[in-house]
Amino acid sequence: MPLSMATPGIYRVKAINGGRTMLKRLTDMGLRIGSILQVVSINSFGPVIVQVNNTRLALGKGVAHRIIVEGAE
């Protein structure tokens, strides 16, 4: 499921559907395929707040929609 449709909880990144630039940017921030992340906050109008390796990231809806996740529990 896309990260933009997730509810708060713990997930594993399955795929990132984007170009090389977006993939590099997310990788530089610590968000890689196989990474475990926690969705901290999500609402219909603002960014998706996730925590990866003790770092919180605010991702826009467009970027979050391209990140495919699965439940890690």
C-alpha atoms as a printed R data frame, in Angstrom:
   type eleno elety resid chain resno      x      y       z
1  ATOM     1    CA   MET     A     1  0.000  0.000   0.000
2  ATOM     2    CA   PRO     A     2  1.241  3.556  -0.576
3  ATOM     3    CA   LEU     A     3  2.609  5.331   2.482
4  ATOM     4    CA   SER     A     4  0.090  8.125   1.925
5  ATOM     5    CA   MET     A     5 -2.727  5.665   2.744
6  ATOM     6    CA   ALA     A     6 -1.103  4.163   5.862
7  ATOM     7    CA   THR     A     7 -2.295  4.700   9.411
8  ATOM     8    CA   PRO     A     8  0.074  5.434  12.312
9  ATOM     9    CA   GLY     A     9  2.175  2.339  13.012
10 ATOM    10    CA   ILE     A    10  5.330  0.458  12.018
11 ATOM    11    CA   TYR     A    11  6.002 -0.413   8.369
12 ATOM    12    CA   ARG     A    12  8.733 -1.773   6.095
13 ATOM    13    CA   VAL     A    13  9.523 -0.055   2.788
14 ATOM    14    CA   LYS     A    14  8.898 -2.468  -0.105
15 ATOM    15    CA   ALA     A    15  9.504 -0.176  -3.083
16 ATOM    16    CA   ILE     A    16 10.045  3.416  -4.080
17 ATOM    17    CA   ASN     A    17  8.396  4.329  -7.381
18 ATOM    18    CA   GLY     A    18 10.332  7.348  -8.523
19 ATOM    19    CA   GLY     A    19 13.241  8.515 -10.579
20 ATOM    20    CA   ARG     A    20 16.907  8.387  -9.713
21 ATOM    21    CA   THR     A    21 16.858 11.859  -8.166
22 ATOM    22    CA   MET     A    22 13.998 11.092  -5.802
23 ATOM    23    CA   LEU     A    23 15.472  7.710  -4.892
24 ATOM    24    CA   LYS     A    24 18.850  9.314  -4.104
25 ATOM    25    CA   ARG     A    25 17.237 12.079  -2.047
26 ATOM    26    CA   LEU     A    26 15.235  9.613   0.034
27 ATOM    27    CA   THR     A    27 18.241  7.314   0.433
28 ATOM    28    CA   ASP     A    28 20.338 10.246   1.647
29 ATOM    29    CA   MET     A    29 17.663 10.922   4.282
30 ATOM    30    CA   GLY     A    30 17.858  7.286   5.448
31 ATOM    31    CA   LEU     A    31 14.725  5.974   3.732
32 ATOM    32    CA   ARG     A    32 15.704  2.862   1.728
33 ATOM    33    CA   ILE     A    33 14.019 -0.266   0.450
34 ATOM    34    CA   GLY     A    34 13.871 -2.610   3.435
35 ATOM    35    CA   SER     A    35 13.977  0.215   6.003
36 ATOM    36    CA   ILE     A    36 11.670  0.054   8.999
37 ATOM    37    CA   LEU     A    37  9.770  3.274   9.610
38 ATOM    38    CA   GLN     A    38  7.128  4.499  11.992
39 ATOM    39    CA   VAL     A    39  4.284  6.665  10.744
40 ATOM    40    CA   VAL     A    40  3.948  9.306  13.450
41 ATOM    41    CA   SER     A    41  1.302 11.578  11.974
42 ATOM    42    CA   ILE     A    42 -0.835 11.623   8.863
43 ATOM    43    CA   ASN     A    43 -3.748 13.836   7.919
44 ATOM    44    CA   SER     A    44 -5.566 14.639   4.723
45 ATOM    45    CA   PHE     A    45 -4.106 18.135   4.208
46 ATOM    46    CA   GLY     A    46 -0.567 18.153   5.606
47 ATOM    47    CA   PRO     A    47  2.589 16.148   5.167
48 ATOM    48    CA   VAL     A    48  3.133 12.585   6.347
49 ATOM    49    CA   ILE     A    49  5.465 12.569   9.356
50 ATOM    50    CA   VAL     A    50  7.607  9.428   9.618
51 ATOM    51    CA   GLN     A    51 10.434  8.412  11.918
52 ATOM    52    CA   VAL     A    52 13.415  6.526  10.494
53 ATOM    53    CA   ASN     A    53 16.442  5.730  12.683
54 ATOM    54    CA   ASN     A    54 15.566  8.350  15.331
55 ATOM    55    CA   THR     A    55 15.077 11.016  12.641
56 ATOM    56    CA   ARG     A    56 11.689 12.501  11.811
57 ATOM    57    CA   LEU     A    57 10.933 13.343   8.199
58 ATOM    58    CA   ALA     A    58  8.021 15.312   6.757
59 ATOM    59    CA   LEU     A    59  7.093 13.910   3.351
60 ATOM    60    CA   GLY     A    60  4.636 15.559   0.985
61 ATOM    61    CA   LYS     A    61  1.620 13.563  -0.200
62 ATOM    62    CA   GLY     A    62  3.074 13.137  -3.710
63 ATOM    63    CA   VAL     A    63  6.309 11.635  -2.418
64 ATOM    64    CA   ALA     A    64  4.504  9.537   0.212
65 ATOM    65    CA   HIS     A    65  2.217  8.122  -2.480
66 ATOM    66    CA   ARG     A    66  5.262  6.764  -4.373
67 ATOM    67    CA   ILE     A    67  6.635  4.897  -1.341
68 ATOM    68    CA   ILE     A    68  5.127  1.393  -1.086
69 ATOM    69    CA   VAL     A    69  5.074 -0.117   2.411
70 ATOM    70    CA   GLU     A    70  3.923 -3.286   4.168
71 ATOM    71    CA   GLY     A    71  3.181 -3.937   7.819
72 ATOM    72    CA   ALA     A    72  6.305 -4.889   9.768
73 ATOM    73    CA   GLU     A    73  4.592 -6.378  12.816
